[in-house]
Amino acid sequence: MNKLRNKILTWGTVILLFAGVGCEDQDTAFPSQEEGRGRDASLTLAIGENLSRAAKDGDSMKKLVVLLVDVNSEIVGRDISTPDAVSQTVTFTGLLRGQYTLYIIANAPGDLDLSTAAYEVGATLPGTLKDRLLVTLSGTDTPSYDDTDGMPLTLVKEVALSPGANQISAELERVVGRFSVSVYNHIDNKKLCISNVELSDFNASIGYLFNHNNTIPGAVTYRSFPPLTDIISIASHGSASVFDKYLYENIASTYEMTIEGAIFEESDNPATCVINQNIGSNQTSINSPDDVYVIRSYSDNTYYLYTNGSTLSAKQPADDNELINDKNYQWQFSGTSSGTMKNVGTDRYITISGSKLYIGTTGSNFNFGASTGIYFRSGTTGRRYFINRNGGGINTTNNRTSDTPNDNNSLWYLRPYTETEEWKDAGGNTLTPVKNFSVTTPINYINSFGATAALKYIYRNEHLHTTANVFYNEGQGTFNFEVIPWEKKTADITFD
């Protein structure tokens, strides 16, 4: 797992120096001296280097707290400063030799006040500190930081003070990772416009303040990311960043990216791209696998097949807008004459066991046939079962001798759901693209063996940057979208 990680040393290494000097720091505790041991150790931390990067990228320490804790969890040293700089020196003196734990927090979250009596010298370190969680995010929010407070950086480090000079180095880590995507336009004399960047749900809702060996809090949920709000235009043989966000550590089930847009003549200047959503007319056949449909009752066209993720029902939407906006009305079929039936909104399937219908993570195979309306049948011999509407409920009916149902409540219509893009310039004039595109691709990286592998996680202090190359040959009508896997770098990687 560590082969994927990149330690980012953008604001330097922490040097811990131990020297035999007198007691000078008024915020150092003096526990009972053990026989044969003296207070002949001091601890000097040289934190940071003289770099000039934005505080939001974790490179300026607006506020800095250092806690030194002994083996009995007693705080024996505390230093609080507001350097507003990229370097700072902290010294503790008059320390007993032995084992200690060092806690360093730069730019602590606003709800964590380490200046209180709970963290003063002589107090027992609160057991909740090391397991403290960062703020919980909701919706599509991602972690954000500004130049005023800076990004939190933390470290927990075991240190041993022994006679003579001691030196140890450590790295403060950002509490977040970063994911960014750039697109390069390789097309001659054509403008590339990006209208949407959609990532799979690896936007973690919560994270730890201190590194827990890159484990994820049990309360985490994985959410979608905020949508692209503006058209990004890329000139011929130019490039642009199309996505760049901080994110909590994550170990998600899928790492996937969809980029949508269009190719235009260089003279065109698209300003908006409106997605027109539409519910089509009744039909009784499936055009192609994975097309999206709403399923309308044949016997009472006010009812539509619906699921909340656990049960099937027949609902009566107010209008087509409800069918568009509530994806739990929308269905996909894995084939045109037979296959599974998957709900778009819940990503769950219709299953059948005996005569009972259920909603599950895998789907049963149904036969699709037309007899005035379309029907969905389980079985080809003996007793055949059909998906049937009974008022607002869904059950099955059966037929022992025929592949078609006897009940009109087992017949349905399909209405296709479609999306079309409409591009306009700043004056509201409609523009016609040379070519529209929508490409979905896995997010990969180059592993330690030099092979391409699927991304499985993004940890704190890692910046994963991937580039998509777009090619188009207008004469041949060929389009190529190439995503370059992220490769581990041996050099320092900054968050700038």
C-alpha positions as MATLAB code, in Angstrom:
seq = 'MNKLRNKILTWGTVILLFAGVGCEDQDTAFPSQEEGRGRDASLTLAIGENLSRAAKDGDSMKKLVVLLVDVNSEIVGRDISTPDAVSQTVTFTGLLRGQYTLYIIANAPGDLDLSTAAYEVGATLPGTLKDRLLVTLSGTDTPSYDDTDGMPLTLVKEVALSPGANQISAELERVVGRFSVSVYNHIDNKKLCISNVELSDFNASIGYLFNHNNTIPGAVTYRSFPPLTDIISIASHGSASVFDKYLYENIASTYEMTIEGAIFEESDNPATCVINQNIGSNQTSINSPDDVYVIRSYSDNTYYLYTNGSTLSAKQPADDNELINDKNYQWQFSGTSSGTMKNVGTDRYITISGSKLYIGTTGSNFNFGASTGIYFRSGTTGRRYFINRNGGGINTTNNRTSDTPNDNNSLWYLRPYTETEEWKDAGGNTLTPVKNFSVTTPINYINSFGATAALKYIYRNEHLHTTANVFYNEGQGTFNFEVIPWEKKTADITFD';
ca = [
       0.000    0.000    0.000;
       2.827    2.397    0.811;
       4.084    2.181   -2.754;
       1.359    4.577   -3.806;
       2.119    7.189   -1.185;
       4.022   10.397   -1.809;
       5.321   12.239    1.203;
       5.124   15.927    0.443;
       7.927   17.896    2.057;
       6.805   21.302    0.918;
       7.549   23.149    4.105;
      10.356   21.119    5.408;
      11.562   18.617    7.883;
      11.164   18.920   11.614;
      14.529   18.513   13.383;
      14.451   17.478   17.026;
      17.681   18.330   18.871;
      18.473   17.172   22.393;
      21.170   18.960   24.433;
      22.218   19.176   28.059;
      21.268   22.708   29.041;
      19.609   24.241   32.076;
      15.934   24.705   32.783;
      14.722   27.880   31.144;
      11.255   27.218   29.727;
       8.571   28.273   32.187;
       6.040   25.968   30.531;
       8.002   22.777   31.246;
       6.932   20.491   34.068;
       9.328   18.981   36.600;
       8.127   15.559   37.670;
       9.868   13.812   40.593;
      13.461   13.054   39.668;
      14.341    9.403   39.690;
      17.464    8.277   41.558;
      20.536    8.331   39.334;
      18.866   10.439   36.666;
      19.069   14.155   36.080;
      17.273   16.769   34.106;
      20.021   16.882   31.566;
      17.977   16.774   28.368;
      16.425   19.510   26.320;
      14.372   19.290   23.186;
      14.688   21.784   20.352;
      12.376   21.619   17.359;
      13.395   23.466   14.237;
      10.156   23.471   12.304;
       9.924   24.456    8.666;
      12.085   26.284    6.182;
      11.972   29.691    4.589;
       9.537   28.873    1.823;
       6.849   31.112    0.359;
       3.665   29.234   -0.382;
       0.039   29.914    0.372;
      -1.228   29.103    3.847;
      -4.194   27.335    2.330;
      -1.719   24.777    1.022;
      -0.427   24.091    4.496;
       2.909   25.824    4.129;
       2.478   28.697    6.587;
       1.964   28.131   10.285;
      -0.597   30.693   11.390;
      -0.713   29.044   14.795;
       1.389   26.266   16.229;
       0.921   24.060   19.283;
       3.504   21.543   20.494;
       2.683   19.127   23.315;
       5.253   16.847   24.949;
       3.685   13.937   26.847;
       5.396   11.398   29.105;
       4.706    7.668   29.418;
       2.028    8.344   32.040;
       0.103   10.567   29.590;
       1.071   13.658   31.592;
       1.714   16.800   29.595;
       5.253   17.871   30.569;
       5.704   20.555   27.943;
       3.444   22.857   25.987;
       4.369   25.619   23.588;
       1.805   27.819   21.874;
       2.848   30.361   19.277;
       1.468   32.301   16.342;
       4.440   32.533   14.022;
       2.472   33.337   10.852;
       5.537   32.047    9.070;
       6.962   28.952    7.468;
       9.524   28.318   10.202;
       9.589   28.298   13.969;
      11.894   27.116   16.753;
      10.507   25.585   19.927;
      12.634   24.540   22.916;
      11.840   22.535   26.029;
      14.511   22.302   28.730;
      15.128   20.498   32.028;
      13.662   17.221   30.873;
      14.248   13.800   32.335;
      15.717   11.282   30.000;
      13.212    8.709   28.762;
      10.368    8.047   26.369;
       7.931   10.767   25.285;
       5.213   11.311   22.729;
       5.288   14.500   20.711;
       2.072   16.060   19.388;
       2.435   18.895   16.876;
      -0.585   20.700   15.468;
      -0.163   23.598   13.072;
      -3.269   25.581   12.079;
      -5.549   23.626   14.411;
      -9.264   23.596   13.496;
     -11.205   26.471   15.039;
     -13.198   24.200   17.344;
     -10.044   22.804   18.982;
      -8.685   25.116   21.699;
      -5.397   23.750   23.003;
      -4.810   26.769   25.244;
      -7.312   25.561   27.853;
      -6.461   23.985   31.214;
      -7.218   20.545   29.743;
      -3.956   20.783   27.810;
      -1.786   22.674   30.277;
       1.428   21.330   31.769;
       0.699   18.818   34.529;
      -2.657   17.811   33.074;
      -3.376   14.350   31.740;
      -3.656   14.420   27.961;
      -7.336   13.972   27.025;
      -7.711   10.545   25.505;
      -9.934   11.982   22.790;
      -7.205   14.116   21.200;
      -5.473   11.462   19.133;
      -8.819   10.117   17.854;
     -10.276   13.555   17.196;
     -12.283   13.862   13.985;
     -12.256   16.704   11.507;
     -15.467   18.541   10.672;
     -18.143   16.359    9.063;
     -19.048   17.431    5.537;
     -22.464   17.125    3.935;
     -23.923   17.339    0.448;
     -21.120   17.632   -2.107;
     -18.852   19.762    0.117;
     -15.110   19.152    0.112;
     -12.538   20.384    2.665;
     -11.573   24.014    2.135;
      -8.987   26.299    3.726;
      -8.000   29.925    3.378;
      -4.968   32.146    3.938;
      -6.325   33.393    7.267;
      -6.404   30.117    9.206;
      -4.297   27.895    6.978;
      -4.560   24.164    6.458;
      -4.113   21.907    9.518;
      -0.897   19.877    9.676;
      -0.331   17.279   12.359;
       2.158   14.798   13.729;
       2.263   12.210   16.508;
       5.787   10.975   17.113;
       7.439    8.775   19.728;
      10.775   10.264   20.852;
      13.487    8.971   23.177;
      15.711   11.329   25.146;
      19.056    9.751   26.025;
      22.295   11.210   27.402;
      24.211   13.375   24.993;
      23.009   14.939   21.776;
      19.951   13.405   20.141;
      18.559   14.271   16.740;
      15.488   13.014   14.966;
      13.631   14.212   11.888;
       9.887   14.077   11.280;
       7.416   15.300    8.694;
       4.247   17.192    9.427;
       1.429   15.941    7.249;
      -1.523   17.772    5.766;
      -4.765   16.309    7.063;
      -6.156   16.012    3.535;
      -5.193   14.724    0.127;
      -5.724   16.471   -3.157;
      -7.085   15.284   -6.507;
      -6.725   17.290   -9.702;
      -7.372   16.708  -13.385;
      -5.948   18.562  -16.361;
      -7.044   18.247  -19.993;
      -4.707   18.817  -22.951;
      -6.179   19.700  -26.351;
      -4.072   18.092  -29.105;
      -6.528   19.037  -31.878;
      -5.283   21.353  -34.636;
      -7.302   24.540  -35.172;
     -10.116   23.477  -32.877;
     -11.304   24.643  -29.471;
     -12.110   22.095  -26.778;
     -14.863   22.926  -24.296;
     -15.474   20.958  -21.096;
     -19.026   21.143  -19.739;
     -18.940   18.511  -16.991;
     -16.469   16.557  -14.882;
     -18.095   13.816  -12.828;
     -16.246   11.545  -10.432;
     -17.443    8.393   -8.739;
     -18.393    8.708   -5.097;
     -15.056    8.840   -3.248;
     -15.689   12.193   -1.535;
     -15.306   11.102    2.106;
     -17.482   12.915    4.658;
     -15.077   12.763    7.594;
     -11.446   12.185    8.525;
      -9.060   12.033   11.476;
      -7.062   15.042   12.688;
      -4.023   12.820   13.284;
      -2.866   10.050   10.994;
      -4.298    6.672   12.038;
      -2.073    4.634    9.750;
      -4.302    5.790    6.912;
      -7.401    4.109    8.280;
     -10.788    5.730    7.730;
     -13.313    6.608   10.483;
     -16.127    4.094   10.731;
     -18.755    6.841   10.408;
     -17.569    7.844    6.926;
     -19.954    8.089    4.004;
     -18.822    8.479    0.408;
     -20.556   11.223   -1.535;
     -20.501   12.816   -4.966;
     -18.407   15.875   -5.783;
     -19.648   19.374   -6.644;
     -20.526   19.805  -10.326;
     -18.622   21.976  -12.750;
     -20.332   25.368  -12.817;
     -18.667   27.070  -15.802;
     -17.622   26.063  -19.295;
     -13.862   25.547  -19.509;
     -12.485   26.428  -22.973;
      -9.113   25.074  -24.070;
      -7.371   26.477  -27.138;
      -5.711   24.261  -29.728;
      -2.601   22.646  -28.202;
      -3.380   24.241  -24.858;
      -4.255   22.767  -21.486;
      -6.387   23.655  -18.477;
      -7.231   22.373  -15.023;
     -10.794   21.045  -15.007;
     -10.950   19.679  -11.452;
      -8.922   20.465   -8.328;
     -10.186   19.678   -4.828;
      -8.924   18.757   -1.383;
     -10.463   15.607    0.068;
     -10.337   13.539    3.209;
      -8.543   10.199    3.115;
     -10.664    7.657    1.304;
     -10.776    3.962    0.464;
     -13.752    3.737   -1.872;
     -15.141    0.885   -3.956;
     -14.814    2.690   -7.296;
     -12.495    5.369   -8.685;
     -13.899    6.502  -11.994;
     -14.099    9.745  -13.965;
     -16.468   11.031  -16.649;
     -15.553   14.086  -18.741;
     -18.133   15.623  -21.069;
     -17.835   18.417  -23.572;
     -17.569   19.288  -27.248;
     -15.145   20.312  -29.987;
     -15.747   23.693  -31.648;
     -14.285   25.849  -34.350;
     -11.729   28.304  -32.969;
     -14.018   31.251  -33.741;
     -16.822   29.887  -31.535;
     -17.024   31.037  -27.929;
     -19.412   28.832  -25.953;
     -20.597   30.380  -22.703;
     -23.245   27.929  -21.537;
     -24.198   24.324  -22.062;
     -27.740   23.451  -21.069;
     -28.705   19.812  -20.600;
     -32.234   19.325  -21.899;
     -33.926   16.345  -20.235;
     -36.943   14.731  -21.820;
     -39.400   11.865  -21.266;
     -40.480   10.426  -24.626;
     -43.655    8.811  -25.898;
     -44.968    5.320  -25.169;
     -43.196    2.394  -26.833;
     -43.176   -1.363  -26.358;
     -39.600   -2.305  -27.210;
     -36.116   -1.624  -25.819;
     -33.933    0.307  -28.262;
     -30.565   -0.759  -26.883;
     -29.113   -2.067  -23.605;
     -28.444    0.534  -20.920;
     -30.837    3.115  -22.406;
     -32.929    4.656  -19.641;
     -36.719    4.341  -19.450;
     -39.625    5.025  -17.128;
     -42.098    2.133  -17.021;
     -45.738    3.179  -17.338;
     -48.773    1.052  -16.542;
     -50.745   -0.037  -19.627;
     -54.050   -0.393  -17.791;
     -53.815    2.957  -15.943;
     -51.270    5.334  -17.432;
     -51.078    7.455  -14.284;
     -49.000    4.745  -12.522;
     -45.261    4.138  -12.965;
     -42.968    1.413  -11.634;
     -40.929    2.742   -8.691;
     -38.590    1.574   -5.954;
     -37.211    3.196   -2.817;
     -34.325    0.724   -2.779;
     -36.057   -1.889   -0.634;
     -39.550   -2.451   -2.076;
     -41.312   -2.141   -5.432;
     -44.419   -0.043   -5.862;
     -46.532    1.777   -8.445;
     -46.578    5.528   -7.961;
     -48.466    8.390   -9.557;
     -46.058   11.281  -10.299;
     -47.359   14.815  -10.512;
     -45.880   15.350  -13.997;
     -42.954   14.456  -16.246;
     -40.658   16.708  -14.225;
     -41.017   14.323  -11.304;
     -40.082   11.439  -13.607;
     -36.982   13.388  -14.696;
     -35.832   14.544  -11.282;
     -36.564   11.405   -9.238;
     -34.208    8.760  -10.615;
     -36.065    6.066   -8.654;
     -38.607    6.052  -11.507;
     -35.893    5.310  -14.071;
     -34.797    1.839  -15.223;
     -32.175    0.204  -17.415;
     -32.226   -3.196  -19.120;
     -29.138   -5.324  -19.758;
     -30.580   -6.677  -23.037;
     -33.286   -5.959  -25.587;
     -35.205   -9.274  -25.426;
     -34.109  -10.559  -22.022;
     -31.883   -9.516  -19.148;
     -31.856   -7.759  -15.804;
     -33.826   -4.688  -14.741;
     -31.784   -2.130  -12.796;
     -33.112    0.974  -11.070;
     -31.041    4.066  -11.903;
     -31.664    5.962   -8.681;
     -30.870    3.188   -6.199;
     -28.540    1.030   -8.333;
     -30.620   -1.968   -7.244;
     -32.197   -4.758   -9.318;
     -35.516   -6.568   -9.464;
     -35.172  -10.167   -8.319;
     -37.724  -12.963   -8.173;
     -37.840  -15.996   -5.938;
     -40.777  -18.311   -6.509;
     -43.653  -15.911   -7.047;
     -42.221  -13.114   -4.887;
     -40.505   -9.981   -6.190;
     -37.665   -8.315   -4.300;
     -35.079   -5.563   -4.696;
     -31.458   -6.700   -4.492;
     -27.853   -6.009   -5.440;
     -28.031   -8.562   -8.263;
     -30.887   -9.094  -10.674;
     -32.924  -12.005  -11.949;
     -33.265  -12.613  -15.665;
     -36.571  -11.578  -17.235;
     -37.876  -12.066  -20.761;
     -39.194   -8.937  -22.472;
     -42.017   -9.320  -24.994;
     -44.728   -7.223  -26.611;
     -48.429   -8.026  -26.574;
     -50.160   -4.670  -27.055;
     -47.919   -3.502  -24.199;
     -44.539   -4.813  -23.098;
     -44.393   -7.512  -20.403;
     -41.633   -8.755  -18.089;
     -41.719  -12.532  -17.651;
     -39.776  -14.943  -15.470;
     -39.657  -18.505  -16.833;
     -40.096  -20.051  -20.262;
     -41.765  -23.362  -19.403;
     -44.274  -24.520  -16.825;
     -45.575  -21.725  -14.657;
     -44.473  -18.295  -15.973;
     -44.582  -15.241  -13.712;
     -45.230  -11.678  -14.864;
     -44.578   -8.378  -13.085;
     -48.061   -7.105  -12.267;
     -49.572   -3.888  -10.882;
     -52.272   -4.206   -8.237;
     -53.388   -0.643   -7.502;
     -50.305    1.005   -6.000;
     -48.693   -2.349   -5.222;
     -46.536   -4.649   -7.327;
     -46.845   -8.440   -7.317;
     -46.844  -11.250   -9.887;
     -49.439  -13.081  -11.909;
     -48.786  -16.404  -13.613;
     -49.720  -18.371  -16.673;
     -49.163  -22.129  -17.017;
     -49.658  -22.436  -20.774;
     -48.630  -19.168  -22.440;
     -45.626  -16.849  -22.653;
     -47.984  -13.852  -22.605;
     -50.000  -12.582  -19.614;
     -53.777  -12.816  -19.312;
     -54.067   -9.610  -17.253;
     -53.710   -6.087  -18.659;
     -52.202   -5.057  -15.303;
     -49.162   -7.125  -16.347;
     -48.664   -4.991  -19.455;
     -46.594   -1.799  -19.520;
     -45.324    0.985  -21.719;
     -41.744    2.240  -21.897;
     -41.050    5.960  -22.144;
     -37.398    6.771  -22.946;
     -35.477    9.268  -20.836;
     -32.998   11.281  -22.915;
     -30.536   14.123  -22.417;
     -29.385   16.527  -25.140;
     -26.845   19.320  -24.879;
     -27.582   22.835  -26.132;
     -24.554   25.120  -26.452;
     -24.892   28.910  -26.591;
     -22.561   31.891  -26.692;
     -22.743   34.895  -24.362;
     -25.328   36.513  -26.629;
     -27.674   33.541  -26.390;
     -26.948   32.314  -29.915;
     -27.033   28.561  -30.390;
     -23.725   27.006  -31.433;
     -23.271   23.732  -33.295;
     -20.310   21.646  -32.103;
     -18.003   19.830  -34.476;
     -18.409   16.861  -32.129;
     -19.895   16.165  -28.713;
     -18.219   13.658  -26.421;
     -18.780   11.912  -23.095;
     -16.018    9.604  -21.881;
     -15.972    7.480  -18.726;
     -12.665    6.007  -17.631;
     -11.190    4.359  -14.524;
      -8.631    6.342  -12.525;
      -5.334    4.455  -12.569;
      -1.808    4.841  -11.296;
       1.594    3.349  -12.119;
       2.583    0.880   -9.403;
       6.067    0.005   -8.175;
       6.434   -2.602  -10.945;
       5.827   -0.010  -13.653;
       2.408   -1.444  -14.483;
      -0.923    0.343  -14.663;
      -3.182   -0.508  -11.709;
      -6.608    0.633  -10.574;
      -6.584    3.310   -7.884;
      -7.785    1.935   -4.540;
      -7.313    4.853   -2.140;
      -6.091    8.417   -1.683;
      -4.335    9.176    1.595;
      -3.558   12.408    3.441;
      -0.617   14.424    2.179;
      -0.918   12.882   -1.299;
      -1.574   14.884   -4.435;
      -2.945   12.726   -7.221;
      -2.826   14.577  -10.521;
      -3.944   12.980  -13.768;
      -3.963   14.333  -17.321;
      -6.432   13.580  -20.109;
      -5.234   14.011  -23.705;
      -7.851   14.659  -26.393;
      -7.225   13.932  -30.093;
      -9.556   14.288  -33.085;
      -9.067   13.715  -36.795;
     -11.872   15.573  -38.521;
     -11.128   14.041  -41.921;
     -11.375   10.493  -40.621;
     -13.918   11.305  -37.922;
     -11.807    9.546  -35.297;
     -11.827   10.701  -31.685;
      -9.416    9.563  -28.983;
      -9.489   10.389  -25.289;
      -6.420    9.207  -23.400;
      -6.034    9.434  -19.639;
      -2.470    9.300  -18.346;
      -2.187    7.216  -15.145;
      -0.742    8.919  -12.081;
       2.859    7.888  -11.575;
       4.663    7.861   -8.278;
       7.268   10.618   -8.162;
      10.509   10.447   -6.243;
      10.901   14.232   -6.161;
       8.961   16.444   -3.775;
       5.400   17.140   -4.823;
       3.821   20.383   -3.711;
       0.208   21.330   -3.309;
       0.747   24.496   -5.388;
];
